[in-house]
Amino acid sequence: MIGSLSLDQLRVLVAIADAGSFSASGRSLNRAQSAISQAVATLEATQGVTLFDRSSYRPHLTETGRVLVDQARLVLASAARFEAVAAGTRAGLEAELALAIDPLVPSAPLINSLRALSMTFPNLPISFSTEGLGGSLRRLRDDSAALAICLLLPAVPEDIVAYPLLNIAMCPVAAPEHPLASLKRPITRSDLEPYVQLVLSDPVTPDTANYGLVSARLWRFVDLGRRLDFLHAGFGWCRVPEHLVADSLASGKLVALQIEDDSAPIAGLTIYAAHRRDRVLGRGGRWLLETLRAGLDSS
């Protein structure tokens, strides 16, 4: 019961709306028509509304009735989700799988794995957030995410279990009108220092350790797309995953920078699937982790 309201009454109301009559809804619910009529009369009496106009041979929904049928569908759908989540929890599924994703993570393998997860566990609630660089690790540590797909720089912390998924090649780039793009020799650190470097950072903890910073002037971004907008507009230079700028490099909208004695790893940056060492993943999280690792190992 919800106050004076029961889910059974709402099921009867929706059944009548779908079947088109009291008698047809009785057959669909395997109940006598008198029981259907009594359920509707009780619902109208307890709520103080008229759901059906009975002035003609066949009762039909009033305007109030049509609105409340829509509300009944929402309540019944919510109740069904409630029961499904409870049933999944009894079967070892977490009540919710919270994911945190770094902005540099390629979308395609994650999309494919999440689609498969939803098909395998259709009643598993999933919350998803894209964080500023380093934000995923923070969300693991404050227990607001169970699984992170992220960078871990400069190394995997002791309190984190991490599984390498793939490496992404990083390319230093600038707009063709930027002064750095006009240099006809390898660019030195002293060349880079005066110019704005466009960097990704976590807005909550922007002063945490940063890596790959060269310029004395930093413009910090949370959103990868906005950083690319400023990069194309010539406001600064930055390192970007090659797959994100391949088309711009090919078309000449961006220029790759040749940096002398570049400290960036040649193999690129490693993307990990990670969770806290003291937190065991639930059934859905384990399934997603295994699927990500298997899918990327075979690609």
Secondary structure, DSSP 8 states (H G I E B T S, - for coil): -BTTB-HHHHHHHHHHHHHSSHHHHHHHHT--HHHHHHHHHHHHHHHT---EE-SSSS-EE-HHHHHHHHHHHHHHHHHHHHHHHHHHHHTT--S-EEEEE-TTS-HHHHHHHHHHHHHHSTT--EEEEE-STTHHHHHHHTTS-SEEEE--SSS--TTEEEEEEEEE-EEEEE-TTSGGGG-SS-B-HHHHTTSEEEEE--SSSTTS---S---SEEEEES-HHHHHHHHHTTS-BEEEEHHHHHHHHHHTSSEE--BTT--S-TT-EEEEEEEETTS---HHHHHHHHHHHHHHHH-
